């Protein structure tokens, strides 16, 4: 009920529309209830008419009222359907927008644990479930519940003996449905979890289709998919069996109830306790309510099957970021651009420290290089600077402002990043560059591309700057993707810059040209360079040598080599590998 309550609370912007639909459904239910009563009255008039007589004087007005009720029901149903369709479509898009915005704002810790394919399945499946429930409830089922809750008690005044048969049927159907739900809800949850796993597995394989084909893994991946599909069947089929049984039982009970009502009505009529009019009218009402009961059971079954997807959908909406904005957090004010790590430490939730007592100050406009073996903590330190995580010990400050006390949007706006893996959208080259600065002019885009040595190869593309790059930039070479990433950072023109192996995918000649562009970009900015190729950090103002999450050495290139410590060993090993 909490889920259903939240589901309808999401219609807050359309609360007046929902209220109007409720009133419309009340009117439709009342008009439908009048149909069997009017039919019974017509039958009674016909039965009392003498052969050769003229019953039209009495039946004519009644038929007119009956026609008006029918037309009113048609118009009411049409209005309810149109308003419901529009409301459901509108709110489905709103729900998808909220989900999308929430998912984009969640930190890497969330996305690292959640497959993209599964996340897409949750968004599409959850929003479709919301749409279907809103649509079917307000278009079809609200009138059913109104008829059951409001009109069913009225049947007691028509004939309480006949009404009891109808009430017993509805109570038994509700009890059996509730029992089946309790019996099968766990199995449906497990089936839905495996369906989500199917989506994640398919996305994982399709995103790495080149690896799958190159290593001859197609049969294995298909087998993996089939194994998960088999698990879906194992849990889903028993659930389907129970709900098939309840549908058969409900329809059998409905048939028996109609027979019982006719039998009881006949007995009452023979004993003078019910007229033909009462019997015909009540049978019509009973048939109407029983038909709606069948529809309601199907609707409840659909609610049951959609419940796991709604749970998953709302779980993402309720996910809490591990790096939330402080209440009324001010924007970061970058004045000089001095960055201070003050005894910063970090541990992943439930894990041990991966950074310990990291302290240094990067002066305004300086270039600080972070070096060390893979896993030493370089990238983690820069992740803390971007506030992808918060330090579990100590603090990080920019111009004296603790990063936890300023808004995330302003922090990210102040930092430009060139990643080791060039991350590109499946959009045009121009759109990928505009990620850095959406309001940049064509001249500024071209200038940044020229500085990054990208302009010439862009012009050689089929549509130039309007060429689609493919998913993750698959239509470009590694060096081309890297140069676009550098151009994107150049266009953003941030006061703080992080170069994460920014030239790792470039050949020697292109690297030399791009290095000049990067040198111009770094001038006057506080820059951090993460590098494994130590020759690229020779001109850094300070080199920080990381090992096992701590800074073990610091100084200039020449000073560290002369010290014959850890850095000198790294340089020597790289020189030896080149020889």
Secondary structure, DSSP 8 states (H G I E B T S, - for coil): -HHHHHHHHTTGGGHHHHHHHHHHHHHHHHHHHHHHHHHHHHHHHHHHS-TT--THHHHHHHHHHHHHHHHHHHHHHHHHHHHHHHHHHHHHHHHHHHHHHHHHHS-HHHHHHS-HHHHHHHHHHHHHHHHHHHHHIIIIIHHHHHIIIIIHHHHHHH-HHHHHHHHHHHHHHHHHHHHHHHHHHHHHHHHHHHHHHHHHHHHHHHHTHHHHHHTT-HHHHHHHHHHHHHHHHHHHHHHHHHHHHHHHHHHHHHHHHHHHHHHHHHHHHHTTSS-HHHHHHHHHHHHHHHHHHHHHHHHHHHHHHHHHHHHHHHHHHT---TT---TT-B----SS--EEEEEEEEE-TTS-EEEEEEEEEE-TT-EEEEE-STTSSHHHHHHHHTTSS--SEEEEEETTEEGGGB-HHHHHHHEEEE-SS----SSBHHHHHHTT-TT--HHHHHHHHHHTT-HHHHHTSTTGGG-B--GGGTTS-HHHHHHHHHHHHHHH--SEEEEESTTTTS-HHHHHHHHHHHHHHHTTSEEEEE-SSGGGGTT-SEEEEEETTEEEEEE-HHHHHHHTSHHHHHHHHHHHHH-
